[in-house]
Amino acid sequence: MTKQADFDAIVVGSGISGGWAAKELTERGLKVLLLERGKAVRHRQDYDMEGVPPWDLPNRNEIPEAELDKHYKVQRDCYAFKEATKKHFVKDSENPYEHPEDKPFKWIRGYQTGGRSLLWNRQCYRLGEIDFAANKLDGHGVDWPIRYADIAPWYDRAEEFAGISGSMEGLPQVPDGVFQPPMEMTYVEEDCKKKLETSFPGRKMIIGRTAHLTKPTEEQMKLGRLACKSRNECERGCSFGAYFSSQSATLPAAERTGNLTMVHNAVVQRINFDEASNRATGVYVVDAVTNERREYTGKMVFMCASTLPTTQIMLNSKSERFPNGIANDSGTLGHYLMDHMGGMSGGGRIAGFLDKYQIGRRPNGVYIPRYSNIDDKDDRFLRGFGFQGGSWRQGWNRGGDIRGVGEDLKAELRQPGPWGFAMGGFGEMLPYKSNRVWLDDKIVDQWHMPILHVDCEFGDNEKAMAKAIADDIRGMLEAMGATDIWLNPDPAPPGLMIHEMGTARMGHDPATSVLNSVNQAHDVPNLFVTDGSCMTSSACQNPSLTYMALTARAADAAADMLAEGTL
Ligand SMILES: Cc1cc2nc3c(=O)[nH]c(=O)nc-3n(C[C@H](O)[C@H](O)[C@H](O)COP(=O)(O)OP(=O)(O)OC[C@H]3O[C@@H](n4cnc5c(N)ncnc54)[C@H](O)[C@@H]3O)c2cc1C
């Protein structure tokens, strides 16, 4: 066993939350060790698929069935998983987990520098007051220990640094923030918006709020970031640094302080704990390549490995004091797993606008924020849902829609086809104790880590909501004048919306929650958990912006405590 030097803070994971923790803590002058289990993916140098056209990609960017079956049984279901991006996803064959056969759970992961910040779809919406109050109001889950006013300044900070483009709308369910200029809607979207808002007063269609630079600030340019060029191949990595990733934004900011040490291939397995001081002392790591065992020590530990790995590590951190996992006096660690409910989708053809075309490949769409259970109560279900969607003009590959042979066919293929509009719902999932993860001590992975069992399913509220979402999609498409409407009314299995949350929730009461109002473990004062596992409810907005804000807020509190000597 090798013992390593002492740090002020150890951050586990370099994805969205870990990058933010590293930036904020190093900027406060702390010496930070950032541990990442995956390989190094360097900004610019390692984006080798960037700009490669489909005809130069193996299999025209598709992945052979045999390879999918052998290595990617789960990842293959992610829309962004392609030949050009597969190196940013894990091989399922090397990273096993279990779930009951009748309760599928799709765990989509990226283990490398930046985690899934390289891969994400970058949609960013604040949670509103209604979300932080929801548990208390209807009694599902425990009360959030914070309210919107507590996090609002940290949303400002996260948006300003990350660079979020969007429009000011004055909607309390998705509060406005510090935005760069919004991207534009297409003519078709403008028209759909008008028709939707006329037919359904109370519903709004807005341009997506997205972590892309449209007017970089001086600070962003100092970090080498430029405005988005609308190439829409973000998941391969972007040398312009135009979308927010750890590589483009938080890691360079942390590095320039001179306070960051980053180690790759460091699979954290346990948080070490000293009973006498009641403090975490550091972490135990297995090197993913050499299998070497190491321990690192630090004055505090920030868990940012993403929801399920963080909880896996915490459950695996057993001691006499914590036989069921560190900071688990409440017995809630591993419980109340949530994802968003999605997959219900629909679309149709929009007539006209044949003299219009979209410019570039806008990496963004439109958003219809939540409208249910805000002013009026919908008796069919609790909470609410939003929609992401967009319009496009069909290209040459419109299959059977184009008839003819020879010259006529070729001429027709050169013309853009009709316009379409499609949308998909994102519904809030309630926190249920029975939705949980636990360790199977009998099965370990190749690094000797007990694997996770995931036991998660949607409840009656989600099923009622899924039906309402599908009905509303049809109603809205009809109102927009869409024809040839197609509809998929069925929710995808949990996990597939890639918004796993909960399992180490925040709360007022140490008897019913793991973390306090600044993401500090109730039971172990120098342990902080700031990724999605901290979420007390899921709301229906894409959650990563909230992880950024919560992480920045927690890092500030932790740095204060360290300075005051109260940690
Ligand atoms: C295709 C796709 C689209 C998405 N779209 C959106 C969107 O539009 N909006 C949105 O809000 N969210 C979106 N998400 C989700 C978003 O990516 C995640 O919410 C976010 O990345 C979570 O941040 P994180 O830091 O908690 O985890 P991650 O970004 O996953 O990072 C976790 C890091 O921890 C490392 N790690 C894990 N275990 C260990 C260990 N034992 N030891 C050391 N390191 C470890 C991992 O390798 C990884 O680098 C999307 C995700 C995907 C894949």
The ligand as an SDF file (V2000), in Angstrom:
LIG
                    3D

 53 58  0  0  0  0  0  0  0  0999 V2000
  -26.1990   11.7610  -23.7570 C   0  0  0  0  0  0  0  0  0  0  0  0
  -26.4480   12.5540  -22.5020 C   0  0  0  0  0  0  0  0  0  0  0  0
  -27.2460   13.6860  -22.5500 C   0  0  0  0  0  0  0  0  0  0  0  0
  -27.4650   14.4250  -21.3870 C   0  0  0  0  0  0  0  0  0  0  0  0
  -28.1590   15.6000  -21.4670 N   0  0  0  0  0  0  0  0  0  0  0  0
  -28.2920   16.3880  -20.3740 C   0  0  0  0  0  0  0  0  0  0  0  0
  -28.9080   17.6770  -20.4780 C   0  0  0  0  0  0  0  0  0  0  0  0
  -29.2990   18.1330  -21.5510 O   0  0  0  0  0  0  0  0  0  0  0  0
  -29.0250   18.4200  -19.3500 N   0  0  0  0  0  0  0  0  0  0  0  0
  -28.6240   17.9650  -18.1330 C   0  0  0  0  0  0  0  0  0  0  0  0
  -28.7990   18.6730  -17.1450 O   0  0  0  0  0  0  0  0  0  0  0  0
  -28.0180   16.7520  -18.0220 N   0  0  0  0  0  0  0  0  0  0  0  0
  -27.8350   15.9610  -19.1030 C   0  0  0  0  0  0  0  0  0  0  0  0
  -27.2000   14.7470  -19.0010 N   0  0  0  0  0  0  0  0  0  0  0  0
  -26.7940   14.2870  -17.6760 C   0  0  0  0  0  0  0  0  0  0  0  0
  -25.4720   14.8920  -17.2490 C   0  0  0  0  0  0  0  0  0  0  0  0
  -24.4550   14.4890  -18.0960 O   0  0  0  0  0  0  0  0  0  0  0  0
  -25.1760   14.4540  -15.8250 C   0  0  0  0  0  0  0  0  0  0  0  0
  -26.2300   14.8950  -14.9860 O   0  0  0  0  0  0  0  0  0  0  0  0
  -23.8970   15.0530  -15.2960 C   0  0  0  0  0  0  0  0  0  0  0  0
  -22.8050   14.7530  -16.1100 O   0  0  0  0  0  0  0  0  0  0  0  0
  -23.6550   14.5440  -13.9020 C   0  0  0  0  0  0  0  0  0  0  0  0
  -22.4950   15.1330  -13.4020 O   0  0  0  0  0  0  0  0  0  0  0  0
  -21.6100   14.3310  -12.3590 P   0  0  0  0  0  0  0  0  0  0  0  0
  -20.3940   15.1110  -12.0990 O   0  0  0  0  0  0  0  0  0  0  0  0
  -22.4500   13.9760  -11.1960 O   0  0  0  0  0  0  0  0  0  0  0  0
  -21.2970   12.9520  -13.0910 O   0  0  0  0  0  0  0  0  0  0  0  0
  -20.4290   12.6540  -14.3760 P   0  0  0  0  0  0  0  0  0  0  0  0
  -20.4070   13.8120  -15.2790 O   0  0  0  0  0  0  0  0  0  0  0  0
  -20.9110   11.3560  -14.8870 O   0  0  0  0  0  0  0  0  0  0  0  0
  -18.9650   12.4870  -13.7930 O   0  0  0  0  0  0  0  0  0  0  0  0
  -18.6470   11.5190  -12.8160 C   0  0  0  0  0  0  0  0  0  0  0  0
  -17.1620   11.2570  -12.8820 C   0  0  0  0  0  0  0  0  0  0  0  0
  -16.7790   10.4440  -11.7770 O   0  0  0  0  0  0  0  0  0  0  0  0
  -15.8950    9.4290  -12.2270 C   0  0  0  0  0  0  0  0  0  0  0  0
  -15.9980    8.2890  -11.2950 N   0  0  0  0  0  0  0  0  0  0  0  0
  -17.0210    7.4190  -11.1710 C   0  0  0  0  0  0  0  0  0  0  0  0
  -16.7300    6.4990  -10.2390 N   0  0  0  0  0  0  0  0  0  0  0  0
  -15.5120    6.8000   -9.7580 C   0  0  0  0  0  0  0  0  0  0  0  0
  -14.6660    6.2000   -8.7880 C   0  0  0  0  0  0  0  0  0  0  0  0
  -15.0230    5.0830   -8.1220 N   0  0  0  0  0  0  0  0  0  0  0  0
  -13.4520    6.7480   -8.5500 N   0  0  0  0  0  0  0  0  0  0  0  0
  -13.0480    7.8690   -9.2290 C   0  0  0  0  0  0  0  0  0  0  0  0
  -13.8120    8.4610  -10.1730 N   0  0  0  0  0  0  0  0  0  0  0  0
  -15.0380    7.9460  -10.4210 C   0  0  0  0  0  0  0  0  0  0  0  0
  -16.3860    9.1070  -13.6200 C   0  0  0  0  0  0  0  0  0  0  0  0
  -15.3790    8.4830  -14.3810 O   0  0  0  0  0  0  0  0  0  0  0  0
  -16.7570   10.4870  -14.1400 C   0  0  0  0  0  0  0  0  0  0  0  0
  -15.6740   11.1260  -14.7560 O   0  0  0  0  0  0  0  0  0  0  0  0
  -26.9330   13.9810  -20.1460 C   0  0  0  0  0  0  0  0  0  0  0  0
  -26.1160   12.8530  -20.1080 C   0  0  0  0  0  0  0  0  0  0  0  0
  -25.8550   12.1480  -21.2820 C   0  0  0  0  0  0  0  0  0  0  0  0
  -24.9380   10.9500  -21.2240 C   0  0  0  0  0  0  0  0  0  0  0  0
  1  2  1  0
  2  3  1  0
  2 52  2  0
  3  4  2  0
  4  5  1  0
  4 50  1  0
  5  6  2  0
  6  7  1  0
  6 13  1  0
  7  8  2  0
  7  9  1  0
  9 10  1  0
 10 11  2  0
 10 12  1  0
 12 13  2  0
 13 14  1  0
 14 15  1  0
 14 50  1  0
 15 16  1  0
 16 17  1  0
 16 18  1  0
 18 19  1  0
 18 20  1  0
 20 21  1  0
 20 22  1  0
 22 23  1  0
 23 24  1  0
 24 25  2  0
 24 26  1  0
 24 27  1  0
 27 28  1  0
 28 29  2  0
 28 30  1  0
 28 31  1  0
 31 32  1  0
 32 33  1  0
 33 34  1  0
 33 48  1  0
 34 35  1  0
 35 36  1  0
 35 46  1  0
 36 37  1  0
 36 45  1  0
 37 38  2  0
 38 39  1  0
 39 40  1  0
 39 45  2  0
 40 41  1  0
 40 42  2  0
 42 43  1  0
 43 44  2  0
 44 45  1  0
 46 47  1  0
 46 48  1  0
 48 49  1  0
 50 51  2  0
 51 52  1  0
 52 53  1  0
M  END
$$$$
